């Protein structure tokens, strides 16, 4: 409550000073003051009090944002404003009000803990408008109070105990100039990004990855994320800062006992940087933590997971898969698992396939929630390939947990000319291989907006999601993707997005879209460039591939 209440009180204090500067001084008090102090002091105090009133309205925004710089500046100005109120005309009433506000501000010192730059963040358009209204109101009150005065050019230079109108003109002019200057400062200031966290890392903990139970943990190896790692190194959260949104990818990874503390730490870090935290593609395992954080929960879609112990091509439901497998084999398709150590030998051929696939899709590489074709990344994983007459026509890099709990793929790319059913053939063979290796589950990935029901009393986001799922085929094959994965008889498990309530969620979703798009301006692209730039000059990306540990996935 303190930042909200104090920002309001400080703004009121500023308005009091502005209005006081526009009204005539009480005559008998002015006579007392002029008997004690030189006239120059009185005029300067009147001028300074109006300036302080304008600054207090500006600083109220910084208090609302919990900025420590705003706290220090406001406290000093409140004390100075109280002093000038007494000097300019023994206005002890407004001086007392300012001192009370200063005392309340000092009492709530701990509420103003954010360390970001006040000058870069405080002057929002809304506060500039508020300032303009306050200054305009004080000037209007002054002209109304002195409507009987015959204004002349030399009035600006009138100084004396009874020169109230002249003091009003000078104070009004100064306040207006300061307000216009603040507006231009806001318009022309350079854009700023949140200050980097105290403990960011671009490297995931190997100990935590070894404890991973889901293959999406290996998104940590794509080189476009930051990490918050626990003190033991047995768990981490992967995230990225896009704009003012701190976006977490998936569940925390590693020891589940350390998940709550990591998420709370990251939320506190985001809050200290005036950021908003968004948890993207959460599973049911982490959903209670999002609820504890007080976040709004939105269902994003469903993930298809195939139980490899029960996967079979027998029965009528598997007829499309049997047909695709046999047709691909008749057309010369063969399946092969290439160990990570041999992947660099195939890199040029795989890159040609990837480039052709991207050109056919008409878009560039994505980021954050999926990997990209990068030689350093590709060489860390085993690769499933399909050949026809010796040439590679399709490939997918393999993710596999150390405990053999789950198996999946990340990049899946193919040539335009390939046998019928090649991708089905690749998935079937990979699932059969995974079962032979003792894996429990194969993950086919997400079907966005799948499983969202739109009923009469459903929330608006559910109705919108269901509508796009049914009618958005021209933008994205929502239903087609779900139908394709359904052929493998998977178990569908929900995935969620959790974040702040209200308009902040919409802003975070816009940042998420920019981040996942992977364009040059996305934070993922910048992190990836910094990571490559941090390599020794004598070591190229291909050199890094050559020395990468085999099959970390």
N, C-alpha and C positions, 0 to 999 in steps of 0.2 A: 504493500500500500504506500510506502514512503515515497518512492520515485513519482508516483502519480500525484499524490497530494502535495508534495513539495514543489513539483513543477507548476502546479496550478497556483499555489500560494506565491511563488516567486514571480510568476507572470502578473498576478494581481498587484504585487508590490511595485513592479515596473510601471503598470498603468497608473497607480497612485502617484508615483513621482512625475510621470508625464502630465497628468491632469493638474497636479499641484503647481508645476511649472507654468501652466497656461492660465492659472487663476491669480488674482491680485493677492498680495501679501496682506496679512492683518496689520493694520496701521500701528497700533500701540506696540506690537512685538517688533516691528521694523524699527521704530524709534529706539527701542532698547538695544537692538543689535547694532545700529549705526553709532550708538554711543560707545560701544565696546570695540568694534572692529572697523578697519579701513573699508571704504566703499568698494575698492578693488576686490577684496576678499569676498564680499557679499555677492557682487556680480558674477565672479568666477564660480562661486558655490552654486548659484542658481543655474548657471550654464551646465556645470558638471552634473548636477542632480538630474537634469533632463537627459543627458547622455547616459548616465547610469540606468535610468528607467528603460531606455531603449535596449541597452545591453542585457538587462535582466530578462526582458521578454525573449531575446535571442537565446540566452542561457537556459531558459526553462525547457527548451527542446533537449539540450544535453542532459539535464537532470532526468527527464523522462526516459532517456536512453541509458541511464545509470552510468554516465561517464565520470570518471574521477576528476578529469580536468575541469569539467563543468562545476563540480562540487567546490574545488579550490577557488575558481574565479568568482563563482556566485557568492560564496561566503565573504570574500574580500570586498566585493561590490556592495553587498548588503550593509556591511559595517561602514564603508565609505559613504553610502547613500544616507545612512542615519546621521553621520557627522555633517554632511552638506545640508541636510534638511534643517538642522539646528542653526547652522551659520547663515543660511539664506533668509531666515525669518522666524526662528524659534518654533518651527513646526514639530513640536515634540510628539504630537499624535502619530504622524507618519513615521517619525524616527523610532518610536516605541514599536510600531507594527513591524518595521524592518528588522529591529533587534530580536523580536520574538521569532520571526521567520528564520533569522540566522541561528538562533538557539535550537530551533527544531531541526534545522539542517545539520548542525553539528551533532545532535543527538542521534541522527540516523546515518551517520558517516558510513557505516558498513554496507549500506544499500547501494553505494556508488562505487562499484568495483571494476567496471569495464575499462580497459587500458587503451582502447583504440583512440586515434586522433580525433579530438573534438572538432577542430576546425574543418575537417574533411567531411564530417557526418552530420553535424548539428543543423545546418541550414537547409532544411527540406523546403520544397515549395509551399507546403501547408503553413509552416512557421513563418515564412516570408510574408505570406498573405495575412497572417495574424498580426505580424508586426506593422504592416502597412495600414491595417484597419485601426490599430491602437494609435499610431502616430497621426493618422488622418482625423480620428476622433478628438485627440487632444488639441489639434490645430483648430478644428471647428469650434470646440468649447472656448478656446482663447479668443477667436474672432467674435463669438457671441458675447463673451464677457466684456470685450472692449469695442462693441459696435458703435459706441458714441464717440470714439476717438477719431480724429482727423489724421489719417496716416500720411506721413510725408517721408521723402527719401532720407532726410537727416535723422529720422527717428531711430534708425539702427544704432546711432552713436550717442543716444541719450543715456546718461548714467545718473542715477540719483535715487533717493529713497522712494520717490513717487513715480519712477519711470517703469511702472509695471508692464505697460504695453510694449515698451522697447525690449524689456527682458523676455517677454513672451515671444516676440518676433525672432530674437536671436536663438532662443532655445528651440523653437519650432523649426527653424532653418537647420540647425545642427542635427536634430533628430531625423528630419527628412533626408538630409545628405547621408547620414549613417545608414538609414534603411535602404536607400538606393544603392549605396556601396555594398551593403551585405547581399543584396539581390544580384548585383553583377558578380560578386565573389562566388556566389553559388553557380551562376551560369557559366563562368569561365574557369572554374577550378578543375584540375585534372581528376579523372576518375581514379578511385583507389580501390584496391582489393583488400580483403581481410588479412590481417597480419598472420604469417605462418604460425602454426601451433608450436609450443615449446619442444615437443618431442615427435616431430613428424619423421617418418622413415619411408624410404622407397623400396625397402627389402622386407619380404615376409619372413617370419620365423619358421625355420625348418622343423623345429620341435613341434610347433603347433600344427603345421601341415601334416606331419606324421600321425597326428591324432585325429585328423579330419575324418568325418563319417559321410560327408557328401562331396561329390566331385566338383560342385561349383566353387569349392574352396580354392581350386587351382586357377580361378580367375586372378588370384594373387600373383601369378607368374607372368601376367601379360605386360607388365611394365608401365601401366598407366594409373596406378593408385598410390595412395598414401596409407600408412599403417600406424595404428596405435596398439602397441604390444604390452602385454602384462609384464609385471616385474619378474615373474618366473620364466617368461618366454614360452609358456605352454598354451597361450591363447593370443589372438589378435583380432582386431576389427579392421577391415579394409574399407577405405572411404576416399572421397575426393571433394574438394571445395570448388563449387561452381557458382560464381556470383556470391551471394550471401547464403547459399544453401550448402550444408555439409551432408553429403549423400553417402549413406552406407550401402555397400553392395552385399546383399544376402545376409545370412546369419553370421554371428561371430564364429571364428574357427578355433578349434582346439578344445581345451578342458572346459566343460560346461560350467563348472563351479566358478570360473572367472569371467563368464559372460556378463553378469549384471554390473560388476564394477567397471568393466571396460565401457559399456554403453553409457553408464552414468558419467564417467570421466569425459567421454566424447561430447555428451550433451552439455556438460559444464564448460568445456573448451569452446564449443560453438556459441554458447550463451555469452561467454566473456568477450567473444569477438563480434557480438551483435549478429550472429548467424542463426539460422534455423536448421534443425536436424531432421533428415528424412531417411527412413529405413526402407530400402527397396528390395522387393522379392523375398520377404520374410517367409519362413516356413512355420508350421504349427509349433515347432520346437521353441522358437524365439518369440512367438506371439504374446505369451504372458509378460515378457519383459517390456514389450512395447506398451502394453496396458499399464504396467507399473510406472512407466515414464509419463503417463497421462496423454498419450497420443491418440489422435483420431485414426481409425483403422478402415482401410478400403481394400476390398478384395481385388487383386490384380488379374488373376487367372488361375489356371490349374496346371500342374506338372504331371507328365505321363511317366510312370515308373513301372517297368516290366519285371515281374518276379521270374528270375532266370531258372529257378528250380521247377517252375511249372510251364515255362515257355515251350511250345510245341507247334509243329506244322501239321499235326493231325487234326481231323475234324472239319466240319463244314465251314466254320468261321474262319479258318486259316486258308481257305481255298485261294483267295487272291495272292497270298504270300507264296503258296506253292507254285502257282502259275508264274509269278514274277521270277522266282528262283530258277525254275526249269527253263524259261525262255531266255534268261540271261546266260545260262550255261550253254544252251544251244547256239547262242551267238558268240560264244568264245570267251565269256567272262571268267576270270579266275581271281581268287581272293588271296591276300598275303598280309601278314603283320610284319612291318619293318621296324626293328629296334631303333631306339633313339640315336644310338651311335652311328647308324648307317643313313639316317635321314639327310645329313648334309650332302651326301653323294647324289641324292635325288632332287636337291633343292631347285635347280634350274627348271627341271621338268614340272615340279609341283607349282612353281611360280607361274609358268605359262598357263597351267590349268586355272590357277587362281585369277590371273588377269583376265582370261577369257570369261570366266564365270561372273566377275564383277562387271565387265563390259556388257554382258548379256542382261544382267539385272539392272543396269543403268544407274548404279550408285557406287559410292566409295566405301571404304572400310568403316565399320562402326567401332565403337569403343565402350569401355567400362563394363558393360554387361555381357560382352562377348570378346573373344580374342581377335587378332588381326594377323594377316600373313606377314610375319616378321621372322627372318631367318633365325635370330637368336631364340625367339619363343618356340618356333617349330622344332628346333633341334633338341628341346628339352623333353619331348614326348615321343612315345612310340606312335607309329602311324599305320592306319589300316588303308590299304590301297586295292583297287580293282584294276586288273589289266585286261586288255583285249589284243591278242596277237603280239604280246610283249610290251605294248605301250600302255602307260598309265592313263586311264580315262576318268578315274574318280579317286578321291582320298578323303580321309578324316583323321585328325590327330586325336589321340586317345587320352582320356583322363581316367585314372584308377586310384582309389584310396588304398593306403598301405595295409589296412585290415581286411581288404577284399570285400568290403561291404557294398561298394557301388562302383559301377563302370559306366562311362558315357563318352561322348565325343564333343568337341568344340567346333572347329571349322569343318564344314562339309561342302566340298566343292567338286565340280565335275565338268567335263567337256560337253559341248553341244551334241557332238556325234558320239554316241555310246550305245551299248546294247540296251534293249528294253528292260526296264525294271532294275537298272544297275544299283540305284541307291537302296532299294529294298533288299537286293542281293547282298550289299555291303552290310546292312544292319542285321540281316539274318545270320550271316556268317560270323559277325562280330559277337552277337549274342550267344551263339553256339560255342564260340571260342571262350567267351567269358564264363560260361557255365562249366566248361572243362577245366578252367583255371580256378574254379571255386568261388567265383563272385556271386553275390546274392541278388543284386538288382542292376538293371540297366536303365538309365535315365534318358528318355527321348526329348527332354526339355519342356519348355512351357508352351501352352496355348493361351495367349493373352485374351482377356475378357471372357474366357470359357467358364462355364458353371455359375454365371451371375444371373439370378432370376429377377425378372421385373414384374412385380405384382402391384396392385393398386396402391398399397401402403408402403411400398419399397422406397428407400431414399432416392433422391434425384440422381446421384452418381450411378446407382444400380440400374435405373431405367436407361440412362444414357449409355452405359456399358453394354447392356443387353441389346439396345438398338443398333449400336455399331457392330456388335458381333453378328447380328442377323443381316444387316444391310450394308456393311462396310467392305464388301468383297473387292470393290474397285480400288480401295485404298490399301487394303491388306487382307490376305486370305484367311480370315479368322476361322470361319467354319470349315474351309478346306483343310487347314492345318490340323484342326481337331479331328476331322474325319480320317486324314492320313495316319495319324498316330493311333487312332482307335483300332486300326487293323491288327495291331500287335497285342490287343487285349490288355492294356496297361491298367494299373490302379491310378486313378486321378487324385492328386493331393493338392489342396488349395495353397496359393501363395498370395501374400498381402503387401500393401504399401502402408506404412505408418508414418505420421508426421503431425505437424502443428495444426490446430483447428483454424477454420475461417479462411480468410484471404491468403494467409501465409502458406497454406497447403497448395493453393493454385500457383503461387509464385515459385514454390519449390518444384512443382511439377514442370513448369516452364524451364527451370534450370536443369532438371533431370533430362528433358528432351534434348536440350543443347549439349549436355554432357554425353549422352548415349550416341548422339549423331556423330560425334568424333571429328567435327570440323576443326579448322586451324585455330579458331577462337576458344575451343573447349579446354577445360582444365586438364582433361586426360591427355590431350595432344601436347600441352605444355610440359606436363610431368614426364611424358615419354621423351621429349626433346632434351629436358634437363638430365634425364638418366643416361641417354646416349652421350651427351656432352661431357658427363662426368667420367666416362671411360678414359684411360690413358691415351695420349695422342698416338702412340705407336700401336694401339690395339684397335682394329676396326671391328665392325659388327660381325663380319665373318670370322675374324680371329676369336671373338667371344664365343661364337658357335663352336669353333674347334676345341676350345678348352672347357666347354660346358659339361657338367656332370651328366652322365648318361641316364636317361629315363627318370628324371625327378618326378614326373607325373605317374 
